[in-house]
Amino acid sequence: MPTPSRATDTDASLLIVGASARAAAEAAHRCGLSVDAIDLFGDLDLSDACRASVVADDLTVDAVERAWSELPHPKSYSGWLPVGGLENRPDVWCLLDQLVGVPASGSAEPRQALSQLRDPACWKRWALESGLGFPETRWRAPHGATENPNADPPARWLTKSTTSAGGLSVSIWEPNRDGDNARTPEGAEGRSSRYWQREVIGADYSALAWCQEGDMEWLGATRQWSGLKACGAEPFWYCGSLGPVSLGRHESAVRAFLSRAARETNWTGCMGVDLRLSDSTAWVLEINPRYPAGAEVLERASGRSLAARAAGQDSRLPVSEPSGDSCWGKLIWYLPAGERRRSRSLDRHVPGFGAEADLHDLPRAGLEIVGPAPGFTVTARLPNSSETLDLLIERGRYGETLIFELI
C-alpha cells in the first residue's frame, strides 16, 4: 500500500458501507483520510486501508447496527459513502444517515430519491427525454414474447429485479419454467420489484457523475464486461471495467440523462448509469446511485477520489494520468460453480506484473471458498486495445495459482 499523502490539514474521517468497500477505502486512504469500513468480506487489503473494518453478516438493519457497535474508534465522521448494494436498502441508508449524522445523499430523507433512481419507469422517461433508448419493459411476464412478429432477431426476454446489484438477479426468462406471471401492472402502487425486459444487443458501458444538490459533474465513462466464462463468472455477473473510454456521439445524450436524473431527485453523491451501445442507439439499462465498481479505474486514471469528496475533502490522489493510448482496467476473478479453494498467505503485489498491476480483494489466509463466488480482483494499466481483456484474463489465471490451493 503506498504511503498516503495528506489532502487536507483537517483530521477527516470517512465510513464506507456496502458489499465490498476495498476500492473506495484505498482511494480515500491515499488521500490521507482516516477510513472505517463495514462490508461483507473483510479482505486483507481492506484492512491495510482502514483504521478498522468490520464484517457484517448481511446488509440488513440489524446486521449493520451490530457491525456499527463493533467499530472500536470514536464514531465521528466527516461523511459516509455507500458502496455496492446500499442503493437497494433505504432502511439501512436512513439508519446510517442517523448514526453518522451526515446524510450521504444530502437529504434528511433519501427514500423518495432512491425510489425514483431505482425505478425503471423513471429510467425510461429520462432516457426518452434525453434522446436515449430504453428496452421494452413489463411488470407482467411477457406471454408469447418469443413469438413476437415485431422482434428481429427473435426476442429474448430477461427477468430482473430492482433490488439487485452486479447482475446477480438477471436471468433469461423461460416461459415454461416461470410460473410467477401474475405481477402488478406497471405504474400501480405496491408493484413487485421484479420485472421483465426485452434484451437489446450491443456492448456494455457505464458513465459516472458526481451530483451536488441537483447539479451534475461528468466524471467519465468505462467499458464494462459481464458474464465472462473465462474468469469463472455466471451469466450477467459484473466482471470488470476499462477506462476512461469515449461514448462518441452518444455522450451528450448520456450527460443530459444524468443531468435530468440529478435535477429531478436533487441528488448529492455518486451516480452511475449502465448502458448498452449498438451502432445506432445507446440503451439505458439501470442507474446505481452510489459508488459503482467502475469508479476505481476512473479514479486511477484521473487522480481523483470520490470517497474524499464524500467526506467533503480535497479529492486529489497521487496517481498520474495515463497517456492517450492507455487505460486502467480491472477484472473480478470468480471461482466457478462447484470448485473449492483454500486461500494462501500472499503479499498483495503480484510478482512479474510490474509496478502498475496488482491483486486486490485478497481473502484472508486459510479461508475456504466454494464457487460460484468472487475470488479476487486484478487491476492493471494497459494499452487500450482489443488485447486488453485477454491480458487481464491472463493475469487473473496467474493470480489464481498464487492465491489459492485446491482442497
Stockholm file with secondary structure:
# STOCKHOLM 1.0

chainA/1-407         MPTPSRATDTDASLLIVGASARAAAEAAHRCGLSVDAIDLFGDLDLSDACRASVVADDLTVDAVERAWSELPHPKSYSGWLPVGGLENRPDVWCLLDQLVGVPASGSAEPRQALSQLRDPACWKRWALESGLGFPETRWRAPHGATENPNADPPARWLTKSTTSAGGLSVSIWEPNRDGDNARTPEGAEGRSSRYWQREVIGADYSALAWCQEGDMEWLGATRQWSGLKACGAEPFWYCGSLGPVSLGRHESAVRAFLSRAARETNWTGCMGVDLRLSDSTAWVLEINPRYPAGAEVLERASGRSLAARAAGQDSRLPVSEPSGDSCWGKLIWYLPAGERRRSRSLDRHVPGFGAEADLHDLPRAGLEIVGPAPGFTVTARLPNSSETLDLLIERGRYGETLIFELI
#=GR chainA/1-407 SS CCCCCCSCSSCCEEEEESSCCHHHHHHHHHTTCEEEEEESSCCHHHHHHCSEEEECSSSSHHHHHHHHHHCCSCCCCSEEEECTTGGGCHHHHHHHHHHHSSCTTSCSCCHHHHHHHTCHHHHHHHHHHTTCBCCCEESSCCTTGGGCTTCSSCCCEEEEETTCCTTTTCEECCTTTCCCCCCCCTTCTTCCSEEEEECCCSEEEEEEEEEETTEEEEEEEEEEEESCGGGTCCTTCEEEEEEEECCGGGHHHHHHHHHHHHHHHTCCEEEEEEEEECSSCEEEEEEECSCCTTHHHHHHHHTBCHHHHHTTSCCBCSCCCCCTTEEEEEEEEEECTTCEEEECCCCSBCTTSCTTEEEESCCCTTCEEESSEEEEEEEEEEESSTTHHHHHHHHHHHHHHHHEEEC
#=GC SS_cons         CCCCCCSCSSCCEEEEESSCCHHHHHHHHHTTCEEEEEESSCCHHHHHHCSEEEECSSSSHHHHHHHHHHCCSCCCCSEEEECTTGGGCHHHHHHHHHHHSSCTTSCSCCHHHHHHHTCHHHHHHHHHHTTCBCCCEESSCCTTGGGCTTCSSCCCEEEEETTCCTTTTCEECCTTTCCCCCCCCTTCTTCCSEEEEECCCSEEEEEEEEEETTEEEEEEEEEEEESCGGGTCCTTCEEEEEEEECCGGGHHHHHHHHHHHHHHHTCCEEEEEEEEECSSCEEEEEEECSCCTTHHHHHHHHTBCHHHHHTTSCCBCSCCCCCTTEEEEEEEEEECTTCEEEECCCCSBCTTSCTTEEEESCCCTTCEEESSEEEEEEEEEEESSTTHHHHHHHHHHHHHHHHEEEC
//
